[in-house]
Amino acid sequence: MLIPLLAALAYLAAAALLVFRLRQDETQPLRLFWLVLPALALHATTHGIGWHRLHGPDLHFFAALSLVGLGMAAMSTIAAGTQRLEALRVLVYPLAAFFLLLYHFAGHGIANSLDWRLQTHALLALLAYAALAVAALLALMLWFQERALRQRQLHGWLRALPPLTQLESLLFRSLAASFVLLTLALVTGVLFVENLLAQHLVHKTVLSLLSWVVLATLLFGRWRYGWRGPRAVKLTLTAMALLALAFFGSKFVLEMILHRA
């Protein structure tokens, strides 16, 4: 199908233009909405067509990865409307293209029999993961930027990042968004998922709760004690690792190794 290939090419073209802008050391942000918005639309259309063919939502491992990539690309594009985030988008757009091509070429799964309540729960979980993944990338950039400033070696792509305080503020806004989305995902899981503590859901539930606790601790520490810097980076990456294990770790074992839906 041509649609996912066009979407991937648009993502990669946008990333290439952003790299060119970074190498030119330009100070003005490059939006590229004319190129990225069609990529996002084609990406979403690919999943819509797949769901239509299967007569239901496809949320198997590669499909979920692709949807997370779509969410990351959409969030970083929205943030780029008010922030200078070329360095972030250089990473996110190729990731979105790669996940989309994996979904397209690795084969589609079977439709999941989910009613609107469970679809809402799954969508919130995927959005929470996408927001936290963006926060994790921002945390890594923050760490590299602080390290470069301490060593007085701020050059190359690091000069394309927003100022340190602005990048830190964006990080905690992303963390707050992921916390809200994860909270809603956990609440809808309790309300809508039957037998939440079934054998194949126990570890997913426990790890998701642990990720939620880490996020809550970090946001409270930021509000009450002004936590920042390496502590914020470590806790962000910890929350990301726990949620990755909860969602994609369990899906990989169940679907790719045990071949169970």
C-alpha positions in Angstrom: 0.0 0.0 0.0 1.3 3.4 -1.0 -0.1 5.4 1.9 2.3 4.3 4.7 5.3 4.7 2.3 4.3 8.3 1.5 3.8 9.0 5.3 7.3 7.6 6.0 8.9 9.6 3.2 7.2 12.7 4.5 8.5 12.1 8.0 12.0 11.4 6.8 12.0 14.5 4.5 10.9 16.6 7.5 13.7 15.2 9.6 16.3 15.8 6.8 15.2 19.4 6.5 15.5 19.9 10.2 19.0 18.4 10.2 19.9 20.8 7.4 18.6 23.7 9.5 20.5 22.6 12.5 23.7 22.4 10.5 23.1 25.9 9.3 22.9 27.0 12.9 19.8 29.0 12.3 18.1 30.6 15.2 14.6 30.8 13.7 12.4 27.7 14.3 11.4 25.6 11.4 7.8 24.5 11.7 7.3 22.3 8.5 3.6 21.9 9.2 3.0 21.7 5.4 5.0 18.5 5.4 4.4 17.0 8.8 0.6 17.4 8.9 0.1 15.3 5.8 2.5 12.7 7.3 0.4 12.5 10.4 -2.8 12.3 8.4 -1.4 9.5 6.2 -0.1 7.7 9.3 -3.5 7.8 10.9 -5.2 6.8 7.7 -3.0 3.6 7.5 -4.4 2.4 10.8 -7.9 3.4 9.9 -7.7 1.3 6.7 -6.3 -1.6 8.6 -9.0 -1.4 11.2 -11.6 -1.3 8.5 -10.3 -4.4 6.8 -10.2 -6.3 10.0 -13.6 -5.0 11.1 -12.1 -3.9 14.5 -9.1 -2.3 16.1 -5.7 -3.8 15.6 -3.6 -3.3 18.7 -1.0 -6.1 18.3 2.7 -5.4 19.1 3.7 -3.6 15.9 0.4 -1.8 15.6 0.7 -0.4 19.1 4.3 0.7 18.4 3.1 2.5 15.3 0.3 4.3 17.2 2.7 5.4 19.9 5.0 6.8 17.2 2.0 8.6 15.8 1.3 10.1 19.2 4.9 11.1 19.7 5.0 12.8 16.3 1.7 14.6 16.9 2.8 15.8 20.4 6.2 17.1 19.3 4.6 18.8 16.3 2.1 20.6 18.5 4.9 21.6 20.9 6.9 22.9 18.0 4.2 25.5 17.4 5.5 27.5 20.4 8.9 26.0 21.1 12.1 25.6 19.2 12.3 21.8 19.2 14.1 20.9 16.0 16.5 18.5 17.9 13.5 16.6 19.4 11.7 16.3 16.1 14.9 15.0 14.3 14.6 12.0 16.6 10.8 11.6 16.8 10.0 11.7 13.1 12.3 8.9 11.9 11.1 6.9 14.9 7.5 7.4 13.8 8.5 6.4 10.2 10.3 3.3 11.4 7.4 2.1 13.6 4.9 2.7 10.8 7.0 0.7 8.3 7.3 -2.1 10.9 3.5 -2.1 11.2 3.1 -2.2 7.5 5.6 -4.8 6.6 5.6 -7.1 9.7 2.0 -8.1 9.1 -1.2 -7.1 10.7 -2.7 -8.9 13.6 -6.3 -9.9 14.2 -8.9 -7.5 15.3 -9.3 -7.1 19.0 -12.9 -7.6 20.3 -13.0 -4.4 22.3 -16.1 -2.3 23.0 -15.9 1.5 23.2 -14.9 1.4 26.9 -12.0 -0.9 26.4 -11.0 1.1 23.3 -11.0 4.2 25.4 -8.8 2.5 28.0 -6.3 1.3 25.3 -6.2 4.7 23.6 -5.4 6.5 27.0 -2.7 3.9 27.7 -1.1 4.5 24.3 -1.3 8.3 24.7 0.3 8.1 28.2 3.1 6.0 26.8 3.6 8.5 23.9 3.7 11.5 26.3 6.1 9.7 28.6 8.3 8.7 25.7 8.6 12.3 24.6 9.3 13.3 28.2 12.1 10.7 28.3 13.7 12.2 25.1 13.4 15.7 26.6 15.0 14.4 29.9 18.0 13.0 27.9 18.4 16.3 26.1 18.2 18.1 29.4 20.9 15.9 30.8 23.2 16.4 27.8 22.6 20.1 27.9 23.4 20.5 31.6 26.5 18.3 31.2 27.7 20.4 28.2 27.2 23.7 30.1 29.2 22.4 33.1 32.0 21.5 30.8 31.6 24.6 28.7 31.2 22.6 25.5 27.8 23.7 24.2 28.2 23.2 20.5 26.7 21.2 17.6 23.1 20.1 18.0 23.0 21.1 21.6 22.9 24.8 20.5 19.6 24.0 18.7 17.9 23.2 22.0 15.7 25.7 23.9 17.3 27.5 26.9 17.8 25.2 29.9 14.9 26.6 31.9 12.6 26.4 28.9 13.5 22.8 28.2 13.0 21.9 31.8 9.6 23.5 31.9 8.6 21.6 28.7 9.9 18.4 30.3 7.6 18.8 33.4 4.6 19.8 31.3 5.1 16.5 29.3 5.4 14.6 32.6 2.2 16.2 33.9 0.4 15.3 30.7 1.6 11.7 30.9 0.6 11.5 34.6 -2.9 12.7 33.8 -3.2 10.3 30.9 -1.8 7.4 32.9 -4.1 8.1 35.7 -7.1 8.0 33.4 -5.8 4.8 31.8 -5.6 3.1 35.2 -9.0 4.4 36.3 -10.7 3.2 33.1 -8.8 -0.1 33.5 -10.3 -0.5 37.0 -13.8 0.4 35.7 -13.9 -1.3 32.4 -11.5 -4.2 32.4 -13.0 -7.4 33.7 -10.8 -9.6 35.9 -8.0 -6.9 35.9 -5.8 -9.3 38.0 -5.9 -12.1 35.5 -2.7 -13.9 35.1 -1.5 -12.0 32.0 -2.6 -8.7 33.4 -1.1 -8.8 36.9 2.4 -7.7 36.0 1.1 -5.1 33.6 -1.1 -3.6 36.3 1.7 -3.7 38.9 4.3 -2.1 36.7 1.9 0.6 35.5 1.1 1.4 39.1 4.8 1.6 39.9 5.3 4.0 36.9 2.4 6.1 38.2 3.9 6.2 41.7 7.3 7.4 40.3 5.6 10.1 38.2 3.5 11.2 41.2 6.7 11.3 43.4 8.6 13.3 40.8 5.8 15.9 40.2 5.3 16.3 44.0 9.0 16.7 44.5 9.1 19.3 41.8 6.2 21.2 43.3 7.3 20.9 47.0 11.1 20.8 46.9 11.9 22.1 43.4 13.5 18.9 42.1 15.3 19.2 38.9 18.5 18.2 37.0 19.8 14.6 37.3 17.2 13.6 39.8 14.4 14.5 37.5 16.1 12.8 34.6 16.6 9.5 36.5 13.1 9.4 37.8 11.7 10.2 34.3 13.7 7.4 32.7 12.7 5.0 35.6 9.0 5.8 35.0 9.5 5.3 31.3 11.2 1.9 31.7 8.5 0.7 34.0 5.7 1.6 31.7 7.6 0.2 28.7 7.9 -3.1 30.5 4.3 -3.0 31.6 2.9 -2.4 28.1 5.3 -3.5 25.4 7.3 -6.0 27.5 4.1 -7.9 28.2 2.8 -7.6 24.6 6.2 -8.8 23.2 6.2 -11.9 25.5 2.5 -12.8 24.9 2.3 -12.1 21.2 5.8 -12.5 19.8 7.1 -15.4 22.0 4.0 -17.2 23.3 1.8 -16.3 20.2 -1.2 -15.4 22.3 -3.5 -12.5 21.7 
